Amino acid sequence: MSSTTNGQQPLLSALGLSKYFPLETGLLASLRGDTSTVKAVESVTLDVYAGQTVAVVGESGSGKSTLGRLLLRLLEPSAGQALYQGADIFGMNRAEVRAFRRQAQIILQDPYASLNPRMRVGQIIREPLDIYGEGSKSERQKRVHELLERVGLNRNHERAFPSELSGGQRQRVGIAAALALSPRIIIADEPTSSLDVSVQAQTLNLLSDLQRDLGLTYVFITHDLSVVQHISDRVAVMYLGKIVEEAPTETLFTEPKHPYTQVLFSAIPLPDPSRRMNWDLPKGEPPSPLNPPSGCHFHPRCPAAMSACSHTVPRFQAVGRDHGVACLLHEPEGANT
Ligand code: SF4
Protein backbone atom coordinates (compact mmCIF):
# COMPACT_ATOMS: atom_id res chain seq x y z
CA MET A 1 0.00 0.00 0.00
CA SER A 2 1.25 3.45 -0.81
CA SER A 3 0.92 5.85 2.11
CA THR A 4 1.34 9.61 1.91
CA THR A 5 3.52 11.86 4.05
CA ASN A 6 3.14 15.51 3.04
CA GLY A 7 3.87 14.73 -0.59
CA GLN A 8 7.36 13.58 0.40
CA GLN A 9 9.13 10.86 -1.62
CA PRO A 10 9.57 7.60 0.31
CA LEU A 11 13.15 6.82 1.31
CA LEU A 12 12.66 3.15 0.45
CA SER A 13 9.82 1.46 -1.43
CA ALA A 14 8.82 -1.99 -2.55
CA LEU A 15 6.75 -2.05 -5.73
CA GLY A 16 5.09 -5.38 -6.46
CA LEU A 17 8.15 -7.12 -5.04
CA SER A 18 8.18 -10.92 -5.27
CA LYS A 19 10.68 -13.63 -4.46
CA TYR A 20 10.17 -17.24 -5.54
CA PHE A 21 12.65 -19.93 -4.54
CA PRO A 22 12.91 -23.07 -6.68
CA LEU A 23 11.89 -26.15 -4.71
CA GLU A 24 14.77 -28.10 -6.13
CA THR A 25 17.92 -26.92 -7.80
CA GLY A 26 20.68 -28.69 -9.65
CA LEU A 27 21.08 -30.82 -12.74
CA LEU A 28 18.51 -33.49 -11.85
CA ALA A 29 15.81 -30.91 -11.23
CA SER A 30 16.54 -29.15 -14.52
CA LEU A 31 16.60 -32.48 -16.41
CA ARG A 32 13.22 -33.31 -14.86
CA GLY A 33 12.00 -29.86 -15.86
CA ASP A 34 11.00 -29.26 -12.22
CA THR A 35 9.96 -25.61 -12.06
CA SER A 36 8.03 -25.73 -8.74
CA THR A 37 8.67 -22.72 -6.56
CA VAL A 38 8.01 -21.44 -3.06
CA LYS A 39 6.44 -18.00 -3.20
CA ALA A 40 8.23 -16.51 -0.19
CA VAL A 41 7.21 -12.93 -1.02
CA GLU A 42 4.37 -12.14 -3.40
CA SER A 43 3.62 -8.72 -4.92
CA VAL A 44 4.54 -6.67 -1.87
CA THR A 45 4.13 -2.89 -2.13
CA LEU A 46 5.33 -0.83 0.80
CA ASP A 47 6.60 2.72 1.36
CA VAL A 48 9.06 3.69 4.10
CA TYR A 49 9.48 7.41 4.77
CA ALA A 50 12.58 9.05 6.22
CA GLY A 51 12.61 9.15 10.02
CA GLN A 52 9.77 6.64 10.34
CA THR A 53 9.64 3.10 11.66
CA VAL A 54 7.63 0.63 9.62
CA ALA A 55 7.04 -2.66 11.41
CA VAL A 56 6.60 -5.81 9.34
CA VAL A 57 4.80 -8.38 11.49
CA GLY A 58 4.14 -12.02 10.75
CA GLU A 59 4.61 -15.60 11.86
CA SER A 60 7.49 -17.81 10.82
CA GLY A 61 7.21 -18.48 7.07
CA SER A 62 5.35 -15.24 6.36
CA GLY A 63 8.20 -13.96 4.17
CA LYS A 64 9.05 -10.96 6.35
CA SER A 65 12.80 -11.71 6.59
CA THR A 66 12.98 -12.43 2.85
CA LEU A 67 11.34 -9.05 2.24
CA GLY A 68 13.97 -7.40 4.47
CA ARG A 69 16.77 -9.00 2.49
CA LEU A 70 15.20 -7.96 -0.81
CA LEU A 71 15.01 -4.35 0.42
CA LEU A 72 18.78 -4.45 1.07
CA ARG A 73 19.52 -6.16 -2.25
CA LEU A 74 20.89 -9.16 -0.40
CA LEU A 75 18.57 -11.22 -2.64
CA GLU A 76 17.54 -10.69 -6.26
CA PRO A 77 13.78 -10.43 -6.80
CA SER A 78 11.69 -12.69 -9.02
CA ALA A 79 9.52 -9.70 -9.94
CA GLY A 80 8.96 -6.09 -8.96
CA GLN A 81 11.22 -3.28 -7.86
CA ALA A 82 12.71 -1.76 -4.74
CA LEU A 83 13.47 1.95 -4.89
CA TYR A 84 15.91 3.84 -2.67
CA GLN A 85 15.35 7.59 -3.00
CA GLY A 86 13.58 6.81 -6.28
CA ALA A 87 16.43 4.71 -7.76
CA ASP A 88 15.86 1.01 -8.51
CA ILE A 89 18.32 -0.81 -6.25
CA PHE A 90 18.31 -3.85 -8.55
CA GLY A 91 19.40 -1.68 -11.50
CA MET A 92 22.36 -0.14 -9.64
CA ASN A 93 25.92 -0.64 -10.86
CA ARG A 94 28.68 -1.77 -8.45
CA ALA A 95 29.62 1.73 -7.34
CA GLU A 96 25.96 2.60 -6.72
CA VAL A 97 25.40 -0.62 -4.75
CA ARG A 98 28.46 0.19 -2.63
CA ALA A 99 27.10 3.66 -1.94
CA PHE A 100 23.64 2.20 -1.18
CA ARG A 101 25.13 -0.34 1.27
CA ARG A 102 26.69 2.49 3.28
CA GLN A 103 23.27 3.98 3.76
CA ALA A 104 21.25 0.81 4.36
CA GLN A 105 22.34 -1.60 7.10
CA ILE A 106 20.91 -4.63 8.88
CA ILE A 107 20.67 -5.74 12.51
CA LEU A 108 20.08 -9.47 12.90
CA GLN A 109 18.14 -11.46 15.47
CA ASP A 110 20.87 -13.59 16.93
CA PRO A 111 23.93 -11.49 17.65
CA TYR A 112 25.85 -14.57 18.78
CA ALA A 113 25.47 -16.16 15.37
CA SER A 114 25.96 -12.93 13.42
CA LEU A 115 29.15 -11.74 15.16
CA ASN A 116 32.41 -13.41 14.20
CA PRO A 117 33.42 -15.32 17.37
CA ARG A 118 37.14 -14.96 16.53
CA MET A 119 37.05 -11.18 16.26
CA ARG A 120 37.25 -8.81 19.20
CA VAL A 121 34.44 -6.28 19.66
CA GLY A 122 36.64 -3.38 18.47
CA GLN A 123 37.51 -5.23 15.25
CA ILE A 124 33.86 -6.09 14.60
CA ILE A 125 32.78 -2.46 14.90
CA ARG A 126 35.79 -1.19 12.94
CA GLU A 127 35.40 -3.69 10.06
CA PRO A 128 32.87 -1.63 8.01
CA LEU A 129 35.14 1.43 8.41
CA ASP A 130 38.13 -0.60 7.19
CA ILE A 131 36.19 -1.97 4.22
CA TYR A 132 35.08 1.51 3.16
CA GLY A 133 38.52 3.04 3.93
CA GLU A 134 37.01 5.58 6.31
CA GLY A 135 39.53 8.02 7.80
CA SER A 136 42.96 7.29 9.25
CA LYS A 137 43.70 4.45 11.66
CA SER A 138 43.44 6.77 14.66
CA GLU A 139 40.19 8.29 13.35
CA ARG A 140 38.72 4.81 12.97
CA GLN A 141 39.79 3.98 16.51
CA LYS A 142 38.15 7.16 17.78
CA ARG A 143 34.96 6.28 15.91
CA VAL A 144 34.92 2.81 17.52
CA HIS A 145 35.09 4.42 20.95
CA GLU A 146 32.30 6.85 20.05
CA LEU A 147 30.13 3.98 18.83
CA LEU A 148 30.77 1.88 21.95
CA GLU A 149 29.60 4.78 24.10
CA ARG A 150 26.71 5.54 21.77
CA VAL A 151 25.25 2.05 22.32
CA GLY A 152 25.85 2.00 26.09
CA LEU A 153 29.09 -0.01 26.15
CA ASN A 154 32.54 1.27 27.14
CA ARG A 155 36.16 1.02 26.06
CA ASN A 156 36.70 -2.02 28.28
CA HIS A 157 34.47 -3.97 25.92
CA GLU A 158 36.68 -3.22 22.93
CA ARG A 159 39.03 -6.16 23.51
CA ALA A 160 36.34 -8.65 24.53
CA PHE A 161 35.24 -11.54 22.32
CA PRO A 162 31.48 -11.93 21.68
CA SER A 163 31.42 -15.04 23.89
CA GLU A 164 32.49 -12.92 26.87
CA LEU A 165 29.44 -10.63 26.58
CA SER A 166 25.80 -11.04 27.59
CA GLY A 167 23.12 -11.38 24.90
CA GLY A 168 22.08 -7.75 25.32
CA GLN A 169 25.70 -6.55 25.09
CA ARG A 170 26.23 -8.62 21.95
CA GLN A 171 23.17 -7.04 20.36
CA ARG A 172 24.61 -3.60 21.24
CA VAL A 173 27.80 -4.57 19.39
CA GLY A 174 25.68 -5.55 16.36
CA ILE A 175 23.92 -2.19 16.54
CA ALA A 176 27.25 -0.30 16.83
CA ALA A 177 28.62 -2.13 13.76
CA ALA A 178 25.44 -1.28 11.83
CA LEU A 179 25.87 2.39 12.80
CA ALA A 180 29.57 2.60 11.90
CA LEU A 181 29.04 4.04 8.42
CA SER A 182 26.30 6.47 9.55
CA PRO A 183 23.47 4.79 7.61
CA ARG A 184 20.12 6.43 6.94
CA ILE A 185 18.03 3.28 7.15
CA ILE A 186 18.32 0.09 9.18
CA ILE A 187 16.46 -3.15 8.59
CA ALA A 188 16.16 -4.67 12.07
CA ASP A 189 15.27 -8.36 11.68
CA GLU A 190 13.81 -9.63 14.98
CA PRO A 191 16.44 -7.60 16.88
CA THR A 192 15.00 -8.38 20.30
CA SER A 193 13.56 -11.90 19.85
CA SER A 194 16.51 -13.74 21.37
CA LEU A 195 16.70 -11.43 24.42
CA ASP A 196 15.10 -11.60 27.89
CA VAL A 197 12.07 -9.37 28.34
CA SER A 198 13.90 -6.71 30.42
CA VAL A 199 16.81 -6.65 27.96
CA GLN A 200 14.31 -6.43 25.09
CA ALA A 201 12.91 -3.23 26.59
CA GLN A 202 16.40 -1.72 27.00
CA THR A 203 17.26 -2.58 23.38
CA LEU A 204 14.01 -1.07 22.10
CA ASN A 205 14.72 2.09 24.11
CA LEU A 206 18.23 2.25 22.65
CA LEU A 207 16.86 1.91 19.11
CA SER A 208 14.30 4.67 19.80
CA ASP A 209 17.00 6.98 21.23
CA LEU A 210 19.23 6.36 18.22
CA GLN A 211 16.36 7.13 15.86
CA ARG A 212 15.62 10.38 17.65
CA ASP A 213 19.26 11.47 17.85
CA LEU A 214 20.48 10.31 14.45
CA GLY A 215 17.31 10.70 12.37
CA LEU A 216 17.33 7.01 11.46
CA THR A 217 14.65 5.19 9.51
CA TYR A 218 13.78 1.63 10.53
CA VAL A 219 12.09 -1.35 8.97
CA PHE A 220 11.41 -3.42 12.09
CA ILE A 221 10.73 -7.09 11.35
CA THR A 222 9.10 -9.09 14.13
CA HIS A 223 6.73 -11.96 14.87
CA ASP A 224 5.52 -10.13 18.00
CA LEU A 225 2.85 -7.49 17.52
CA SER A 226 3.21 -6.36 21.14
CA VAL A 227 6.75 -5.00 20.64
CA VAL A 228 5.80 -2.67 17.79
CA GLN A 229 3.15 -0.52 19.48
CA HIS A 230 5.57 2.00 20.97
CA ILE A 231 8.25 2.04 18.31
CA SER A 232 6.50 1.97 14.94
CA ASP A 233 4.65 4.60 12.92
CA ARG A 234 3.10 2.09 10.55
CA VAL A 235 2.53 -1.66 10.65
CA ALA A 236 2.34 -4.09 7.74
CA VAL A 237 0.99 -7.54 8.64
CA MET A 238 2.25 -10.38 6.44
CA TYR A 239 0.76 -13.82 5.96
CA LEU A 240 2.29 -16.45 3.65
CA GLY A 241 4.21 -13.96 1.53
CA LYS A 242 1.59 -11.23 1.22
CA ILE A 243 0.75 -8.07 3.11
CA VAL A 244 -2.80 -8.65 4.37
CA GLU A 245 -3.19 -5.39 6.30
CA GLU A 246 -1.27 -2.14 6.55
CA ALA A 247 -2.11 0.93 8.61
CA PRO A 248 -0.70 3.62 10.89
CA THR A 249 0.12 1.89 14.19
CA GLU A 250 -2.61 3.62 16.18
CA THR A 251 -5.25 2.72 13.58
CA LEU A 252 -4.11 -0.88 13.48
CA PHE A 253 -4.21 -1.16 17.26
CA THR A 254 -7.65 0.44 17.57
CA GLU A 255 -9.34 -0.79 14.38
CA PRO A 256 -7.72 -3.98 13.11
CA LYS A 257 -9.77 -5.11 10.10
CA HIS A 258 -8.22 -8.32 8.87
CA PRO A 259 -9.26 -11.43 10.84
CA TYR A 260 -5.59 -12.51 11.02
CA THR A 261 -4.58 -9.18 12.58
CA GLN A 262 -7.50 -9.48 15.00
CA VAL A 263 -6.40 -13.00 15.91
CA LEU A 264 -2.85 -11.74 16.54
CA PHE A 265 -4.29 -9.16 18.95
CA SER A 266 -6.07 -11.88 20.88
CA ALA A 267 -2.64 -13.18 21.94
CA ILE A 268 -1.24 -9.98 23.44
CA PRO A 269 -2.13 -8.03 26.57
CA LEU A 270 -4.10 -4.87 25.77
CA PRO A 271 -4.51 -1.85 28.05
CA ASP A 272 -8.24 -1.94 27.35
CA PRO A 273 -9.45 -5.58 27.76
CA SER A 274 -12.82 -4.70 26.16
CA ARG A 275 -10.96 -4.47 22.85
CA ARG A 276 -9.79 -8.04 23.19
CA MET A 277 -11.09 -10.36 20.49
CA ASN A 278 -12.56 -13.65 21.62
CA TRP A 279 -10.79 -15.45 18.82
CA ASP A 280 -7.97 -17.80 19.70
CA LEU A 281 -4.76 -17.89 17.77
CA PRO A 282 -5.09 -20.57 15.12
CA LYS A 283 -3.66 -23.77 16.48
CA GLY A 284 -0.45 -25.24 15.16
CA GLU A 285 1.98 -23.91 12.63
CA PRO A 286 0.77 -21.77 9.74
CA PRO A 287 0.37 -23.65 6.45
CA SER A 288 3.60 -24.17 4.57
CA PRO A 289 4.47 -21.66 1.84
CA LEU A 290 5.42 -24.78 -0.18
CA ASN A 291 1.75 -25.50 -0.64
CA PRO A 292 -0.35 -22.49 0.35
CA PRO A 293 -4.13 -22.87 0.57
CA SER A 294 -6.19 -21.78 -2.44
CA GLY A 295 -8.21 -18.57 -2.47
CA CYS A 296 -7.41 -16.55 0.64
CA HIS A 297 -4.30 -18.23 2.10
CA PHE A 298 -5.70 -17.65 5.61
CA HIS A 299 -9.05 -19.41 5.02
CA PRO A 300 -8.30 -22.77 6.77
CA ARG A 301 -7.47 -20.87 10.00
CA CYS A 302 -9.85 -17.94 9.67
CA PRO A 303 -12.65 -17.70 12.26
CA ALA A 304 -14.70 -15.60 9.81
CA ALA A 305 -14.17 -17.67 6.65
CA MET A 306 -17.02 -17.87 4.12
CA SER A 307 -17.43 -20.35 1.30
CA ALA A 308 -15.99 -17.87 -1.25
CA CYS A 309 -12.76 -17.63 0.75
CA SER A 310 -11.51 -21.04 -0.39
CA HIS A 311 -11.52 -20.09 -4.07
CA THR A 312 -11.37 -16.28 -4.31
CA VAL A 313 -8.14 -14.36 -3.81
CA PRO A 314 -8.93 -11.15 -1.90
CA ARG A 315 -7.61 -7.90 -3.34
CA PHE A 316 -5.68 -5.46 -1.21
CA GLN A 317 -7.74 -2.30 -1.01
CA ALA A 318 -8.20 0.86 1.00
CA VAL A 319 -10.60 0.75 3.94
CA GLY A 320 -9.66 4.12 5.44
CA ARG A 321 -7.00 6.79 5.40
CA ASP A 322 -3.66 5.06 4.76
CA HIS A 323 -5.35 1.82 5.83
CA GLY A 324 -5.50 -1.17 3.49
CA VAL A 325 -6.66 -4.75 3.89
CA ALA A 326 -6.91 -7.90 1.77
CA CYS A 327 -10.05 -9.70 2.92
CA LEU A 328 -13.31 -10.55 1.17
CA LEU A 329 -15.25 -9.22 4.18
CA HIS A 330 -14.03 -5.75 3.19
CA GLU A 331 -14.58 -5.99 -0.55
CA PRO A 332 -17.56 -4.20 -2.09
CA GLU A 333 -20.90 -6.06 -2.03
CA GLY A 334 -21.02 -8.78 -4.68
CA ALA A 335 -17.27 -8.95 -5.27
CA ASN A 336 -17.00 -12.25 -3.38
CA THR A 337 -19.84 -14.14 -4.96
FE1 SF4 B 1 -11.03 -14.78 6.43
FE2 SF4 B 1 -12.19 -14.89 4.06
FE3 SF4 B 1 -11.18 -12.59 4.92
FE4 SF4 B 1 -9.58 -14.58 4.21
S1 SF4 B 1 -10.97 -13.46 2.87
S2 SF4 B 1 -9.38 -13.33 6.01
S3 SF4 B 1 -10.72 -16.36 4.92
S4 SF4 B 1 -12.92 -13.73 5.82
Residues whose N, C-alpha, C, O or C-beta is under 5 A from the ligand:
A	BS01	SF4	P259 C296 F298 H299 C302 A304 A305 M306 C309 P314 C327 L328 L329
